[in-house]
Amino acid sequence: MAILLILIGVTISLISPVSSKGKARDNKRLSDISTLDRAINEYRLDYGRYPGLENFLYSSNYLPAGSPDLYSALSGWVPVDLSDYFSRYPTDPVNDATYHYEYFHNNVDYEVSTRLEQLLDKASEDGGNDPLKYELGTNLLLITL
């Protein structure tokens, strides 16, 4: 019985930090997506259009040609100067093929999204078409699965 309790204790102590780190990354993602959403809306108010090319999917883990780095507010992973709205482009804490930020717009609507690790209830309740991604924007069906 004592060995079983020790194994359970060790297992819980190993699982809990992983879960906590995932939640912390998810909280950063939610904050970053909110910042990006605000910047996109302010840009639209200032210039009468959404930043970037229409019908093009931008991803925070891909650097477009001509951009100095992913984080540059002058021309980051969306090659548009958004330095009036933030000091650097937000990027996902992991920023790989699975976990990254996405942005897409057409001439009428836009969507930003991010895949979450632990806070999946936020993703499933946002009204978007992907239950694993947290989505914001005026049309949450633009970025397809």
CORKAFEN-V990772 format. One record per pair of residues at least 24 apart in sequence whose C-alpha atoms are under 10 Angstrom apart, sorted by the first residue. I is the first residue (numbers start at 1). J is the second residue. If there is no record, write none. Layout:
# CORKAFEN-V990772
i = (I I)
j = (J J)
This chain:
# CORKAFEN-V990772
i = (18 19 19 19 20 21 21 22 22 22 22 23 23 23 23 23 24 24 24 24 25 25 25 25 25 25 25 26 26 26 26 26 26 26 26 26 26 26 27 27 27 28 28 28 28 29 29 29 29 29 29 29 29 29 29 29 29 29 30 30 30 30 30 30 30 30 30 30 31 32 32 32 32 32 32 32 33 33 33 33 33 33 33 33 33 33 33 33 34 34 34 34 34 35 35 35 35 36 36 36 36 36 36 36 36 36 36 36 37 37 37 37 37 37 37 37 38 38 38 39 39 39 39 39 39 40 40 40 40 40 40 40 41 41 41 41 42 42 42 43 43 43 43 49 49 49 49 49 50 50 50 50 50 50 50 51 51 51 51 51 51 51 51 51 52 52 52 52 52 52 52 52 53 53 53 53 53 53 53 54 54 54 54 54 54 54 55 55 55 55 55 55 55 55 56 56 56 56 57 57 57 57 57 57 57 57 58 58 58 58 58 58 59 59 59 59 59 59 59 59 59 59 59 59 60 60 60 60 60 60 60 60 60 60 60 60 60 61 61 61 61 61 61 61 61 61 61 61 62 62 62 62 77 77 77 78 78 99 101 101 101 102 102 103 103 103 103 103 104 104 104 105 105 105 105 105 106 106 108 108 109 109 109 109 109 109 110 110 110 110 110 110 110 110 111 111 111 111 111 111 111 111 111 112 112 112 112 112 112 112 113 113 113)
j = (118 117 118 119 118 117 118 116 117 118 119 116 117 118 119 120 93 117 118 119 92 93 94 116 117 118 119 92 93 114 115 116 117 118 119 120 122 134 116 118 119 90 91 92 93 90 91 92 93 94 99 100 101 113 114 115 116 134 92 113 114 115 116 119 122 134 135 136 90 89 90 91 92 93 101 114 90 91 92 101 102 103 112 113 114 134 135 136 112 113 135 136 137 85 86 89 90 82 85 86 89 90 91 101 103 112 113 136 103 110 111 112 113 135 136 137 85 86 137 82 83 84 85 86 89 82 85 103 110 111 112 137 85 110 137 138 82 84 85 81 82 84 85 105 106 107 108 109 104 105 106 107 108 109 110 78 79 80 81 82 103 104 105 110 78 79 80 81 103 104 105 106 78 79 80 104 105 106 107 104 105 106 107 108 109 110 103 104 105 106 107 110 142 143 103 104 105 106 102 103 104 105 111 112 142 143 101 102 103 104 105 112 91 95 96 97 100 101 102 103 104 112 113 114 89 90 91 92 95 96 97 99 100 101 102 103 114 91 92 94 95 96 97 98 99 100 101 102 95 96 97 100 101 102 103 102 103 133 133 134 135 135 143 135 136 137 142 143 137 142 143 137 138 139 142 143 139 142 138 139 137 138 139 140 141 142 136 137 138 139 140 141 142 143 135 136 137 138 139 140 141 142 143 136 137 138 139 140 142 143 137 140 143)
